[in-house]
Amino acid sequence: FDSDVDVAVAAKIDKKTAAMVDALEWTRDVALVAARVPVVTGTHPSGLSFDLSATNEKPLEMPEHGVEIARFCKLLLRERGLDKLFDGGLGSYRLYVAIRAFAAATPRSSTLKDALRAFLRFLARAAFHPPPELDLARLDSPHALAQLCADADAALDKDDLAAAFADIP
């Protein structure tokens, strides 16, 4: 299982922060990624990668079914190569923002499967017409994201999770 840790801290992220993180005994391959929201990336000796970014916000809370939706979507996005913001995909923070926007805009679903299918439809629409709080300007292929969502939704409709992870030609 390939995973990473995303941490948002109430501190400035800059070259000094990257140097401090790089000096820690348990970090490897530390780099400062210049972006609208700067990120320090690195790896733990175990191979687990991490992203460190700044936030001015209160601690993030996930809506009901949000954690499960995030886990499923992160796996699905990674399988299709759409999981890295810096490569034109949908990073973890934007996925979180999408889940929050979905929860605010749609009625509560009774089951996880219903919530997941509704989120996939929401995300497919957002690929072309994102709500104001969801910045998808760096998304290279809205069509690929929408197709991924449609394929996963259809697979869930048939109770065929394996098909949700099948390669798209």
DSSP file with accessible surface (Angstrom, degrees, kcal/mol):
  #  RESIDUE AA STRUCTURE BP1 BP2  ACC     N-H-->O    O-->H-N    N-H-->O    O-->H-N    TCO  KAPPA ALPHA  PHI   PSI    X-CA   Y-CA   Z-CA
    1    1 A F              0   0  198      0, 0.0     2,-0.5     0, 0.0     0, 0.0   0.000 360.0 360.0 360.0 125.2    0.0    0.0    0.0
    2    2 A D        +     0   0   98     46,-0.0     2,-0.3    73,-0.0    76,-0.1  -0.842 360.0 150.1 -98.3 126.0    1.5    3.3   -1.1
    3    3 A S        -     0   0   41     -2,-0.5    46,-0.9     2,-0.0     2,-0.3  -0.912  26.3-155.8-146.8 171.5    0.5    6.3    1.1
    4    4 A D  E     -a   49   0A  16     -2,-0.3     2,-0.5    44,-0.2    46,-0.2  -0.934  19.7-120.1-144.5 170.4    1.7    9.6    2.4
    5    5 A V  E     -a   50   0A  63     44,-2.1    46,-2.3    -2,-0.3     2,-0.5  -0.965  19.7-161.9-116.1 128.3    1.2   11.9    5.3
    6    6 A D  E     -a   51   0A  66     -2,-0.5     2,-0.4    44,-0.2    46,-0.2  -0.961  10.9-175.8-111.5 124.9   -0.1   15.5    4.8
    7    7 A V  E     -a   52   0A  64     44,-2.9    46,-2.6    -2,-0.5     2,-0.5  -0.984  11.6-163.5-125.6 129.0    0.4   17.9    7.6
    8    8 A A  E     -a   53   0A  49     -2,-0.4     2,-0.3    44,-0.2    46,-0.2  -0.950  16.5-172.9-109.9 127.2   -0.9   21.5    7.8
    9    9 A V  E     -a   54   0A  45     44,-2.9    46,-2.1    -2,-0.5     2,-1.6  -0.872  34.5-119.7-120.4 154.3    0.8   23.7   10.4
   10   10 A A  S    S+     0   0   99     -2,-0.3     2,-0.3    44,-0.2    44,-0.1  -0.553  83.3  91.1 -88.8  68.5    0.1   27.2   11.7
   11   11 A A  S    S-     0   0   57     -2,-1.6     2,-0.3    42,-0.1    -2,-0.2  -0.981  84.9 -88.0-154.5 161.3    3.6   28.4   10.6
   12   12 A K        -     0   0  157     -2,-0.3     2,-0.6    42,-0.1     5,-0.1  -0.567  34.8-146.8 -75.6 134.7    5.3   30.0    7.7
   13   13 A I        +     0   0   10     -2,-0.3     2,-0.2     4,-0.1    41,-0.1  -0.927  44.0 124.0-105.3 114.7    6.7   27.6    5.1
   14   14 A D  S  > S-     0   0   46     -2,-0.6     4,-2.4    20,-0.0     5,-0.2  -0.794  76.4 -66.7-150.9-168.8    9.9   28.9    3.5
   15   15 A K  H  > S+     0   0  173     -2,-0.2     4,-2.5     1,-0.2     5,-0.2   0.869 129.5  53.7 -60.4 -37.4   13.5   28.0    2.9
   16   16 A K  H  > S+     0   0  152      2,-0.2     4,-2.3     1,-0.2    -1,-0.2   0.925 109.2  48.0 -63.9 -43.7   14.3   28.2    6.6
   17   17 A T  H  > S+     0   0   25      2,-0.2     4,-2.5     1,-0.2     5,-0.2   0.931 111.4  50.4 -61.8 -44.6   11.5   25.8    7.5
   18   18 A A  H  X S+     0   0   12     -4,-2.4     4,-2.8     1,-0.2    -2,-0.2   0.908 110.0  50.5 -60.8 -41.0   12.7   23.4    4.8
   19   19 A A  H  X S+     0   0   61     -4,-2.5     4,-1.6     2,-0.2    -1,-0.2   0.898 110.2  50.0 -64.8 -39.4   16.3   23.6    6.2
   20   20 A M  H  X S+     0   0  114     -4,-2.3     4,-0.6     2,-0.2    -2,-0.2   0.920 113.0  45.7 -65.0 -42.8   15.0   22.8    9.7
   21   21 A V  H >< S+     0   0   17     -4,-2.5     3,-1.2     1,-0.2    -2,-0.2   0.922 110.9  53.6 -66.1 -40.6   13.0   19.8    8.4
   22   22 A D  H 3< S+     0   0   89     -4,-2.8    -1,-0.2     1,-0.3    -2,-0.2   0.833 102.9  58.6 -62.6 -31.2   16.0   18.6    6.4
   23   23 A A  H 3< S+     0   0   85     -4,-1.6    -1,-0.3    -5,-0.2    -2,-0.2   0.661  81.9 106.4 -75.4 -14.3   18.2   18.7    9.5
   24   24 A L  S X< S-     0   0   75     -3,-1.2     3,-1.4    -4,-0.6    -3,-0.0  -0.396  75.8-130.0 -67.7 141.7   15.9   16.3   11.4
   25   25 A E  T 3  S+     0   0  180      1,-0.3    -1,-0.1    -2,-0.1    -4,-0.0   0.815 103.2  52.7 -62.5 -29.7   17.5   12.8   11.7
   26   26 A W  T 3  S+     0   0  128     18,-0.1     2,-0.3     2,-0.0    -1,-0.3   0.293  92.2  90.5 -96.6  12.2   14.4   11.0   10.4
   27   27 A T    <   +     0   0    6     -3,-1.4     2,-0.3    -5,-0.2    17,-0.2  -0.838  46.9 179.4-111.7 148.8   13.9   13.0    7.1
   28   28 A R  E     +B   43   0A 112     15,-2.2    15,-2.6    -2,-0.3    -2,-0.0  -0.966  63.0  14.0-136.8 155.6   15.3   12.3    3.7
   29   29 A D  E    S-     0   0A 130     -2,-0.3     2,-0.2    13,-0.2    -1,-0.1   0.852  76.2-177.2  50.7  43.6   15.0   14.0    0.3
   30   30 A V  E     +     0   0A  26     12,-0.1     2,-0.3    -8,-0.1    12,-0.2  -0.530   5.9 168.9 -76.7 136.1   13.5   17.2    1.7
   31   31 A A  E     -B   41   0A  45     10,-2.3    10,-2.9    -2,-0.2     2,-0.6  -0.996  34.0-130.1-146.1 148.3   12.6   19.9   -0.8
   32   32 A L  E     -B   40   0A  61     -2,-0.3     2,-0.7     8,-0.2     8,-0.2  -0.892  22.4-155.2 -97.1 121.2   10.7   23.2   -0.8
   33   33 A V  E     -B   39   0A  36      6,-3.6     6,-1.9    -2,-0.6     2,-0.6  -0.887  11.7-139.2 -99.8 115.4    8.1   23.2   -3.6
   34   34 A A        +     0   0   95     -2,-0.7     2,-0.3     4,-0.2     3,-0.0  -0.645  46.4 133.3 -77.0 120.1    7.3   26.8   -4.6
   35   35 A A  S    S-     0   0   31     -2,-0.6    51,-0.0     1,-0.1    -2,-0.0  -0.898  76.2 -79.7-151.2 178.4    3.5   27.1   -5.2
   36   36 A R  S    S+     0   0  176      1,-0.3    -1,-0.1    -2,-0.3    -2,-0.0   0.908 136.1  30.3 -54.0 -41.1    0.7   29.4   -4.3
   37   37 A V  S    S-     0   0   66     -3,-0.0    -1,-0.3    16,-0.0    -4,-0.1  -0.943 102.9-132.3-115.0 102.6    0.8   27.5   -1.0
   38   38 A P        -     0   0   46      0, 0.0    16,-0.6     0, 0.0     2,-0.4  -0.234  23.8-161.7 -57.9 146.0    4.4   26.5   -0.5
   39   39 A V  E     -BC  33  53A  17     -6,-1.9    -6,-3.6    14,-0.1     2,-0.6  -0.994  15.9-147.3-132.9 135.5    5.0   22.9    0.5
   40   40 A V  E     -BC  32  52A   0     12,-2.8    12,-2.9    -2,-0.4     2,-0.3  -0.916  25.5-169.7 -98.1 123.1    7.9   21.1    2.1
   41   41 A T  E     +BC  31  51A  33    -10,-2.9   -10,-2.3    -2,-0.6     2,-0.3  -0.805  17.1 138.7-110.5 157.3    8.1   17.5    0.8
   42   42 A G  E     - C   0  50A   4      8,-1.8     8,-2.6    -2,-0.3     2,-0.4  -0.976  38.3-109.8-174.6-175.5   10.2   14.7    2.1
   43   43 A T  E     -BC  28  49A  36    -15,-2.6   -15,-2.2    -2,-0.3     6,-0.2  -0.992  16.8-133.7-137.3 141.9   10.5   11.0    3.0
   44   44 A H    >   -     0   0   72      4,-3.0     3,-2.9    -2,-0.4   -17,-0.2  -0.612  38.5-107.0 -83.9 151.8   10.9    9.1    6.2
   45   45 A P  T 3  S+     0   0   69      0, 0.0    -1,-0.1     0, 0.0   -18,-0.1   0.782 120.3  65.2 -54.1 -22.5   13.6    6.3    6.1
   46   46 A S  T 3  S-     0   0   90      2,-0.1     3,-0.1     1,-0.1    -3,-0.0   0.634 122.2-106.4 -73.2 -12.8   10.7    3.8    6.0
   47   47 A G  S <  S+     0   0   52     -3,-2.9     2,-0.4     1,-0.3    -1,-0.1   0.279  76.0 138.0 103.2  -9.7    9.7    5.1    2.6
   48   48 A L        -     0   0   70     -5,-0.1    -4,-3.0   -44,-0.1    -1,-0.3  -0.566  43.9-146.0 -72.0 123.8    6.6    7.0    3.8
   49   49 A S  E     -aC   4  43A  34    -46,-0.9   -44,-2.1    -2,-0.4     2,-0.3  -0.566  14.1-162.7 -90.6 158.2    6.5   10.4    2.1
   50   50 A F  E     -aC   5  42A  21     -8,-2.6    -8,-1.8   -46,-0.2     2,-0.4  -0.969  13.8-155.1-140.8 153.6    5.2   13.6    3.7
   51   51 A D  E     -aC   6  41A  41    -46,-2.3   -44,-2.9    -2,-0.3     2,-0.5  -1.000  10.4-164.2-126.5 131.8    4.0   17.0    2.7
   52   52 A L  E     +aC   7  40A  27    -12,-2.9   -12,-2.8    -2,-0.4     2,-0.3  -0.976  18.5 163.8-119.5 120.5    4.1   19.9    5.1
   53   53 A S  E     -aC   8  39A  28    -46,-2.6   -44,-2.9    -2,-0.5     2,-0.3  -0.881  33.0-109.8-132.7 167.2    2.1   23.1    4.3
   54   54 A A  E     -a    9   0A  33    -16,-0.6     2,-0.3    -2,-0.3   -44,-0.2  -0.664  28.7-174.3 -97.5 152.2    0.8   26.1    6.2
   55   55 A T        -     0   0   29    -46,-2.1   -44,-0.1    -2,-0.3   -18,-0.0  -0.995  26.6-168.0-143.1 146.9   -2.7   27.0    7.1
   56   56 A N        +     0   0  171     -2,-0.3     2,-0.1   -46,-0.1   -46,-0.1   0.328  67.9  99.9-103.3  -1.9   -4.5   29.9    8.7
   57   57 A E  S    S-     0   0  104      1,-0.1     3,-0.1     0, 0.0    -2,-0.1  -0.377  81.2 -99.7 -87.4 164.3   -7.6   27.8    9.2
   58   58 A K        -     0   0  181      1,-0.2    -1,-0.1    -2,-0.1     3,-0.1  -0.277  68.5 -61.5 -68.3 164.1   -8.9   26.0   12.2
   59   59 A P        -     0   0  118      0, 0.0     2,-0.3     0, 0.0    -1,-0.2  -0.185  63.7-110.2 -51.5 140.9   -8.3   22.3   12.4
   60   60 A L        -     0   0   73     -3,-0.1     2,-0.4     1,-0.0    36,-0.0  -0.566  33.2-167.4 -79.7 134.4   -9.8   20.5    9.5
   61   61 A E        -     0   0  144     -2,-0.3    -3,-0.0    -3,-0.1    -1,-0.0  -0.965  14.0-135.2-121.5 139.9  -12.8   18.2   10.2
   62   62 A M        -     0   0   63     -2,-0.4     3,-0.1     1,-0.1     5,-0.1  -0.710  19.9-123.3 -92.4 142.0  -14.2   15.8    7.7
   63   63 A P    >   -     0   0   32      0, 0.0     3,-2.6     0, 0.0     4,-0.4  -0.232  54.7 -59.4 -71.0 172.7  -18.0   15.4    7.2
   64   64 A E  T 3  S+     0   0   99      1,-0.3    45,-0.1     2,-0.1     0, 0.0  -0.267 129.6   8.0 -55.1 136.4  -19.8   12.1    7.7
   65   65 A H  T 3> S+     0   0   34     -3,-0.1     4,-2.5     1,-0.1    -1,-0.3   0.407  97.5 119.8  68.7   0.1  -18.3    9.5    5.3
   66   66 A G  H <>  +     0   0    1     -3,-2.6     4,-2.8     1,-0.2     5,-0.2   0.890  69.4  49.7 -62.8 -41.9  -15.6   12.0    4.4
   67   67 A V  H  > S+     0   0   61     -4,-0.4     4,-2.6     2,-0.2    -1,-0.2   0.937 113.5  46.0 -64.1 -44.6  -12.6    9.9    5.6
   68   68 A E  H  > S+     0   0   84      2,-0.2     4,-2.4     1,-0.2     5,-0.2   0.904 113.3  49.5 -65.3 -40.9  -13.9    6.8    3.7
   69   69 A I  H  X S+     0   0    3     -4,-2.5     4,-2.9     2,-0.2     5,-0.2   0.933 111.5  49.8 -62.4 -44.3  -14.5    8.9    0.5
   70   70 A A  H  X S+     0   0   15     -4,-2.8     4,-2.8    -5,-0.2     5,-0.2   0.930 111.2  48.4 -61.7 -45.5  -11.0   10.4    0.8
   71   71 A R  H  X S+     0   0  166     -4,-2.6     4,-2.0     2,-0.2     5,-0.2   0.942 114.3  45.5 -60.3 -48.6   -9.4    7.0    1.2
   72   72 A F  H  X S+     0   0   28     -4,-2.4     4,-2.5     1,-0.2    -2,-0.2   0.949 116.0  45.8 -60.3 -47.8  -11.2    5.5   -1.8
   73   73 A C  H  X S+     0   0    4     -4,-2.9     4,-3.4     1,-0.2     5,-0.3   0.878 109.3  54.3 -67.7 -37.2  -10.6    8.6   -4.0
   74   74 A K  H  X S+     0   0   44     -4,-2.8     4,-2.3    -5,-0.2    -1,-0.2   0.928 112.0  45.1 -62.5 -41.8   -6.9    8.8   -3.1
   75   75 A L  H  X S+     0   0   62     -4,-2.0     4,-2.6    -5,-0.2    -2,-0.2   0.936 115.6  47.0 -64.5 -45.3   -6.4    5.2   -4.1
   76   76 A L  H  X S+     0   0    0     -4,-2.5     4,-1.6     2,-0.2    -2,-0.2   0.936 113.4  47.4 -63.4 -46.5   -8.4    5.7   -7.3
   77   77 A L  H  <>S+     0   0    3     -4,-3.4     5,-3.1     1,-0.2     6,-0.5   0.911 113.0  49.1 -62.0 -42.1   -6.6    8.9   -8.2
   78   78 A R  H ><5S+     0   0   46     -4,-2.3     3,-1.3    -5,-0.3    -1,-0.2   0.921 107.7  54.7 -64.5 -41.8   -3.2    7.3   -7.5
   79   79 A E  H 3<5S+     0   0  100     -4,-2.6    -1,-0.2     1,-0.3    -2,-0.2   0.859 114.0  41.4 -59.3 -35.0   -4.1    4.2   -9.7
   80   80 A R  T 3<5S-     0   0   39     -4,-1.6    -1,-0.3    -5,-0.2    -2,-0.2   0.357 115.3-113.5 -95.8   3.2   -4.9    6.6  -12.6
   81   81 A G  T < 5S+     0   0   55     -3,-1.3    -3,-0.2    -4,-0.3     3,-0.2   0.761  87.3 113.4  72.9  24.9   -1.9    8.9  -12.1
   82   82 A L      < +     0   0   23     -5,-3.1     8,-3.2    -6,-0.2    -4,-0.2   0.074  44.4  93.7-113.2  23.5   -4.1   11.8  -11.1
   83   83 A D        +     0   0   32     -6,-0.5     2,-0.6     6,-0.2     9,-0.2   0.520  63.5  80.2 -98.6  -5.6   -3.1   12.1   -7.5
   84   84 A K    > > -     0   0   78     -3,-0.2     5,-2.7     1,-0.2     3,-1.4  -0.892  56.8-160.1-111.5 117.1   -0.3   14.7   -7.6
   85   85 A L  G > 5S+     0   0   28     -2,-0.6     3,-1.9     1,-0.3    -1,-0.2   0.900  94.9  56.8 -56.0 -41.3   -1.1   18.4   -7.8
   86   86 A F  G 3 5S+     0   0   74      1,-0.3    -1,-0.3     2,-0.2     4,-0.0   0.659 106.4  50.5 -71.9 -12.5    2.3   19.2   -9.1
   87   87 A D  G < 5S-     0   0  119     -3,-1.4    -1,-0.3    -6,-0.0    -2,-0.2   0.135 130.9 -91.1-105.8  15.3    1.8   16.8  -12.0
   88   88 A G  T < 5S+     0   0    8     -3,-1.9    52,-2.5     1,-0.2    53,-0.6   0.625  92.4 113.3  88.6  13.4   -1.6   18.3  -12.9
   89   89 A G  S   <S-     0   0    5     -5,-2.7     2,-0.7    50,-0.2    -6,-0.2  -0.125  77.5 -80.0-101.1-159.5   -3.7   16.0  -10.8
   90   90 A L        -     0   0    3     -8,-3.2    -5,-0.1    -3,-0.1    -8,-0.1  -0.904  47.4-154.1-111.4 102.7   -5.9   16.4   -7.7
   91   91 A G     >  -     0   0   11     -2,-0.7     4,-2.2    -7,-0.1     5,-0.2  -0.158  30.7 -96.6 -72.2 172.8   -3.8   16.6   -4.5
   92   92 A S  H  > S+     0   0   30     -9,-0.2     4,-2.4     1,-0.2     5,-0.1   0.876 120.7  50.7 -59.9 -43.2   -4.9   15.6   -1.0
   93   93 A Y  H  > S+     0   0  106      1,-0.2     4,-2.7     2,-0.2    -1,-0.2   0.941 111.6  47.2 -65.9 -42.7   -5.8   19.2    0.1
   94   94 A R  H  > S+     0   0   30      1,-0.2     4,-2.5     2,-0.2    -1,-0.2   0.864 110.2  53.8 -67.3 -33.0   -7.9   19.9   -3.0
   95   95 A L  H  X S+     0   0    2     -4,-2.2     4,-2.5     2,-0.2    -1,-0.2   0.936 109.0  49.1 -63.4 -43.2   -9.6   16.5   -2.5
   96   96 A Y  H  X S+     0   0   31     -4,-2.4     4,-2.6     2,-0.2    -2,-0.2   0.935 111.0  49.2 -59.3 -46.8  -10.4   17.5    1.1
   97   97 A V  H  X S+     0   0   20     -4,-2.7     4,-2.8     1,-0.2    -1,-0.2   0.908 110.5  51.5 -60.8 -40.0  -11.8   20.9   -0.1
   98   98 A A  H  X S+     0   0    0     -4,-2.5     4,-2.7     2,-0.2    -1,-0.2   0.914 109.6  49.2 -63.4 -41.4  -13.9   19.0   -2.7
   99   99 A I  H  X S+     0   0    1     -4,-2.5     4,-2.6     2,-0.2    -2,-0.2   0.920 112.6  47.7 -65.1 -41.4  -15.3   16.7    0.0
  100  100 A R  H  X S+     0   0  110     -4,-2.6     4,-2.2     2,-0.2    -2,-0.2   0.925 112.6  48.4 -64.8 -43.2  -16.1   19.7    2.2
  101  101 A A  H  X S+     0   0    4     -4,-2.8     4,-1.6     2,-0.2    -2,-0.2   0.913 112.2  50.1 -63.5 -40.5  -17.8   21.5   -0.7
  102  102 A F  H  X S+     0   0   13     -4,-2.7     4,-1.5    -5,-0.2     3,-0.3   0.939 110.1  49.7 -61.0 -47.0  -19.8   18.4   -1.6
  103  103 A A  H  < S+     0   0   40     -4,-2.6    -1,-0.2     1,-0.2    -2,-0.2   0.874 112.8  47.3 -63.1 -35.8  -20.9   18.0    2.0
  104  104 A A  H  < S+     0   0   89     -4,-2.2    -1,-0.2     1,-0.2    -2,-0.2   0.795 117.4  42.1 -74.5 -27.3  -22.1   21.6    2.2
  105  105 A A  H  < S+     0   0   74     -4,-1.6    -2,-0.2    -3,-0.3    -1,-0.2   0.574 109.5  55.6 -98.8 -11.8  -23.9   21.4   -1.2
  106  106 A T  S  < S-     0   0   37     -4,-1.5     3,-0.1    -5,-0.1    12,-0.0  -0.906  83.8-102.6-126.9 151.9  -25.7   18.1   -1.0
  107  107 A P        -     0   0  113      0, 0.0     2,-0.1     0, 0.0    -2,-0.1  -0.304  53.4 -87.6 -65.6 155.7  -28.1   16.4    1.4
  108  108 A R        -     0   0  192      1,-0.1     2,-0.3     2,-0.0    -5,-0.0  -0.384  41.2-132.7 -66.4 136.4  -26.7   13.8    3.7
  109  109 A S        -     0   0   24    -45,-0.1    -1,-0.1     1,-0.1     6,-0.1  -0.694   3.1-140.5 -91.1 147.4  -26.5   10.2    2.2
  110  110 A S  S    S+     0   0  102     -2,-0.3     2,-0.3     2,-0.0    -1,-0.1   0.826  82.4  34.0 -78.2 -31.1  -27.8    7.3    4.3
  111  111 A T  S  > S-     0   0   62      1,-0.1     4,-2.4   -46,-0.0     5,-0.2  -0.860  78.5-119.7-124.2 160.2  -25.1    4.9    3.3
  112  112 A L  H  > S+     0   0   69     -2,-0.3     4,-3.1     2,-0.2     5,-0.2   0.915 114.9  53.8 -61.0 -42.7  -21.4    5.1    2.4
  113  113 A K  H  > S+     0   0   70      1,-0.2     4,-2.6     2,-0.2     5,-0.2   0.930 110.1  46.7 -60.7 -44.4  -22.0    3.7   -1.0
  114  114 A D  H  > S+     0   0   74      2,-0.2     4,-2.4     1,-0.2    -1,-0.2   0.917 113.9  48.4 -62.8 -42.9  -24.7    6.4   -1.7
  115  115 A A  H  X S+     0   0    4     -4,-2.4     4,-2.5     2,-0.2    -2,-0.2   0.919 112.3  48.8 -63.9 -42.7  -22.4    9.1   -0.4
  116  116 A L  H  X S+     0   0   12     -4,-3.1     4,-2.6     2,-0.2    -2,-0.2   0.935 112.5  47.0 -65.0 -45.5  -19.5    7.9   -2.5
  117  117 A R  H  X S+     0   0   44     -4,-2.6     4,-2.0    -5,-0.2    -1,-0.2   0.918 113.0  49.4 -63.3 -41.6  -21.5    7.7   -5.7
  118  118 A A  H  X S+     0   0   23     -4,-2.4     4,-2.3    -5,-0.2    -1,-0.2   0.908 111.3  49.9 -64.7 -39.2  -23.0   11.1   -5.1
  119  119 A F  H  X S+     0   0    0     -4,-2.5     4,-3.1     2,-0.2     5,-0.2   0.915 107.5  53.3 -65.8 -41.7  -19.4   12.5   -4.4
  120  120 A L  H  X S+     0   0    1     -4,-2.6     4,-2.2     1,-0.2    -1,-0.2   0.913 111.0  46.8 -60.0 -40.1  -18.1   11.0   -7.6
  121  121 A R  H  X S+     0   0  102     -4,-2.0     4,-2.0     2,-0.2    -1,-0.2   0.908 112.6  50.2 -67.2 -40.4  -20.9   12.7   -9.6
  122  122 A F  H  X S+     0   0   19     -4,-2.3     4,-2.6     1,-0.2    -2,-0.2   0.935 112.0  47.3 -60.6 -46.4  -20.2   15.9   -7.8
  123  123 A L  H  X S+     0   0    2     -4,-3.1     4,-1.6     1,-0.2    -2,-0.2   0.880 108.1  55.3 -67.2 -36.6  -16.5   15.7   -8.6
  124  124 A A  H  X S+     0   0   22     -4,-2.2     4,-0.5    -5,-0.2    -1,-0.2   0.924 112.6  42.7 -61.8 -43.2  -17.1   14.8  -12.2
  125  125 A R  H >X S+     0   0  145     -4,-2.0     4,-2.5     1,-0.2     3,-1.3   0.913 111.2  55.7 -67.1 -40.9  -19.2   18.0  -12.6
  126  126 A A  H 3< S+     0   0    2     -4,-2.6    -1,-0.2     1,-0.3    -2,-0.2   0.770  91.7  72.1 -65.4 -24.2  -16.6   20.0  -10.6
  127  127 A A  H 3< S+     0   0    8     -4,-1.6    -1,-0.3     1,-0.2    -2,-0.2   0.857 116.2  22.1 -58.8 -33.1  -13.9   19.0  -13.0
  128  128 A F  H << S+     0   0   87     -3,-1.3    -2,-0.2    -4,-0.5    -1,-0.2   0.724 140.7  25.9-103.4 -30.7  -15.5   21.4  -15.6
  129  129 A H  S  < S-     0   0  158     -4,-2.5    -2,-0.2    -5,-0.1    -1,-0.2  -0.609  79.3-170.9-135.8  73.2  -17.5   23.7  -13.3
  130  130 A P        -     0   0   54      0, 0.0    -3,-0.1     0, 0.0    -4,-0.1  -0.335  28.8-109.5 -69.3 146.1  -15.8   23.8   -9.9
  131  131 A P    >   -     0   0   30      0, 0.0     3,-2.0     0, 0.0   -30,-0.0  -0.326  40.7 -99.3 -64.9 160.0  -17.5   25.6   -7.0
  132  132 A P  T 3  S+     0   0  134      0, 0.0     0, 0.0     0, 0.0     0, 0.0   0.816 121.6  54.5 -54.8 -34.3  -15.8   28.9   -6.0
  133  133 A E  T 3  S+     0   0  105      1,-0.1     2,-0.7   -36,-0.1   -32,-0.0   0.590  95.1  77.3 -78.8  -7.5  -13.9   27.3   -3.0
  134  134 A L    <   -     0   0    4     -3,-2.0     2,-0.8   -36,-0.1    -1,-0.1  -0.856  66.9-160.8-110.4 103.3  -12.4   24.6   -5.2
  135  135 A D        +     0   0   56     -2,-0.7     3,-0.2     1,-0.1   -38,-0.1  -0.720  22.9 161.3 -86.0 107.3   -9.4   25.8   -7.2
  136  136 A L    >   +     0   0   19     -2,-0.8     3,-1.8     1,-0.1    -1,-0.1   0.052  33.2 120.7-112.3  25.3   -8.9   23.3  -10.1
  137  137 A A  T 3  S+     0   0   84      1,-0.3    -1,-0.1     3,-0.0    -2,-0.0   0.809  75.1  51.2 -60.6 -29.4   -6.8   25.6  -12.3
  138  138 A R  T 3  S+     0   0  106     -3,-0.2     2,-0.5   -49,-0.1    -1,-0.3   0.427  78.1 119.3 -90.6   2.3   -3.8   23.3  -12.2
  139  139 A L    <   -     0   0   20     -3,-1.8   -50,-0.2     1,-0.2   -51,-0.1  -0.570  49.1-162.4 -70.6 116.0   -5.9   20.2  -13.3
  140  140 A D  S    S+     0   0  127    -52,-2.5    -1,-0.2    -2,-0.5     3,-0.1   0.883  76.6  24.1 -68.6 -41.0   -4.3   19.1  -16.6
  141  141 A S     >  +     0   0   44    -53,-0.6     4,-1.9     1,-0.1     3,-0.3  -0.749  52.2 174.9-134.6  90.3   -7.2   17.0  -17.8
  142  142 A P  H  > S+     0   0   37      0, 0.0     4,-2.7     0, 0.0     5,-0.2   0.871  88.7  58.9 -57.1 -33.6  -10.7   17.6  -16.5
  143  143 A H  H  > S+     0   0  135      1,-0.2     4,-2.6     2,-0.2     5,-0.2   0.909 103.7  49.7 -63.3 -40.9  -11.9   14.9  -19.0
  144  144 A A  H  > S+     0   0   34     -3,-0.3     4,-2.5     2,-0.2    -1,-0.2   0.916 112.8  47.0 -65.5 -41.1   -9.6   12.3  -17.3
  145  145 A L  H  X S+     0   0    1     -4,-1.9     4,-2.4     2,-0.2    -2,-0.2   0.939 113.5  47.7 -66.1 -44.0  -11.0   13.2  -13.9
  146  146 A A  H  X S+     0   0   17     -4,-2.7     4,-2.5     1,-0.2    -2,-0.2   0.911 112.8  49.0 -63.4 -39.5  -14.6   13.1  -15.1
  147  147 A Q  H  X S+     0   0   91     -4,-2.6     4,-2.9     2,-0.2     5,-0.2   0.917 109.4  52.0 -66.9 -42.2  -14.0    9.8  -16.8
  148  148 A L  H  X S+     0   0    3     -4,-2.5     4,-2.5     1,-0.2     5,-0.2   0.936 111.9  47.1 -57.8 -45.9  -12.4    8.3  -13.7
  149  149 A C  H  X S+     0   0    1     -4,-2.4     4,-2.6     1,-0.2    -2,-0.2   0.915 112.6  48.6 -63.8 -43.3  -15.5    9.4  -11.7
  150  150 A A  H  X S+     0   0   50     -4,-2.5     4,-2.5     2,-0.2    -2,-0.2   0.917 112.7  48.1 -64.0 -42.5  -17.9    8.0  -14.2
  151  151 A D  H  X S+     0   0   54     -4,-2.9     4,-2.3     2,-0.2    -2,-0.2   0.920 113.9  46.1 -64.0 -44.4  -16.1    4.7  -14.4
  152  152 A A  H  X S+     0   0    0     -4,-2.5     4,-2.6    -5,-0.2     5,-0.2   0.914 112.1  51.3 -66.5 -39.8  -16.0    4.3  -10.6
  153  153 A D  H  X S+     0   0   23     -4,-2.6     4,-2.2    -5,-0.2    -2,-0.2   0.936 111.3  47.6 -62.1 -44.6  -19.6    5.4  -10.2
  154  154 A A  H  X S+     0   0   44     -4,-2.5     4,-1.4     1,-0.2    -1,-0.2   0.905 111.8  50.4 -63.7 -39.9  -20.7    2.7  -12.8
  155  155 A A  H  <>S+     0   0    5     -4,-2.3     5,-3.3     1,-0.2    -1,-0.2   0.913 110.5  48.8 -65.7 -41.1  -18.6    0.1  -11.1
  156  156 A L  H ><5S+     0   0   11     -4,-2.6     3,-1.5     3,-0.2    -1,-0.2   0.870 105.6  58.5 -65.9 -35.0  -20.1    0.9   -7.7
  157  157 A D  H 3<5S+     0   0   94     -4,-2.2    -1,-0.2     1,-0.3    -2,-0.2   0.864 111.5  41.3 -60.9 -33.9  -23.5    0.7   -9.3
  158  158 A K  T 3<5S-     0   0  158     -4,-1.4    -1,-0.3    -3,-0.2    -2,-0.2   0.289 114.4-118.0 -94.0   7.0  -22.8   -2.9  -10.3
  159  159 A D  T < 5S+     0   0  122     -3,-1.5     2,-0.6     1,-0.2    -3,-0.2   0.853  73.9 133.8  55.8  36.7  -21.1   -3.6   -6.9
  160  160 A D    >>< +     0   0   75     -5,-3.3     4,-0.9     1,-0.2     3,-0.6  -0.721  24.2 168.6-118.3  79.3  -17.8   -4.3   -8.8
  161  161 A L  H >> S+     0   0   94     -2,-0.6     4,-0.8     1,-0.2     3,-0.6   0.843  75.1  63.6 -62.3 -32.3  -15.1   -2.4   -7.0
  162  162 A A  H >4 S+     0   0   79      1,-0.2     3,-1.0     2,-0.2    -1,-0.2   0.906  99.6  54.3 -59.3 -37.3  -12.4   -4.1   -9.0
  163  163 A A  H X4 S+     0   0   37     -3,-0.6     3,-1.3     1,-0.3    -1,-0.2   0.818  97.1  65.0 -67.6 -27.4  -13.7   -2.4  -12.1
  164  164 A A  H << S+     0   0    0     -4,-0.9    -1,-0.3    -3,-0.6    -2,-0.2   0.788 106.7  43.4 -65.0 -23.6  -13.4    0.9  -10.4
  165  165 A F  T << S+     0   0   53     -3,-1.0    -1,-0.3    -4,-0.8    -2,-0.2   0.322  86.5 120.6-104.3   7.4   -9.7    0.4  -10.4
  166  166 A A  S <  S-     0   0   52     -3,-1.3     2,-0.0    -4,-0.2    -3,-0.0  -0.405  73.6 -95.3 -70.4 149.3   -9.4   -1.0  -14.0
  167  167 A D        -     0   0  126     -2,-0.1    -1,-0.1     1,-0.1   -87,-0.1  -0.341  29.7-133.7 -66.3 142.9   -7.1    1.0  -16.3
  168  168 A I              0   0   57     -3,-0.1    -1,-0.1    -2,-0.0   -20,-0.0  -0.846 360.0 360.0 -93.3 129.6   -8.7    3.6  -18.6
  169  169 A P              0   0  169      0, 0.0    -1,-0.0     0, 0.0     0, 0.0  -0.274 360.0 360.0 -63.3 360.0   -7.4    3.3  -22.2
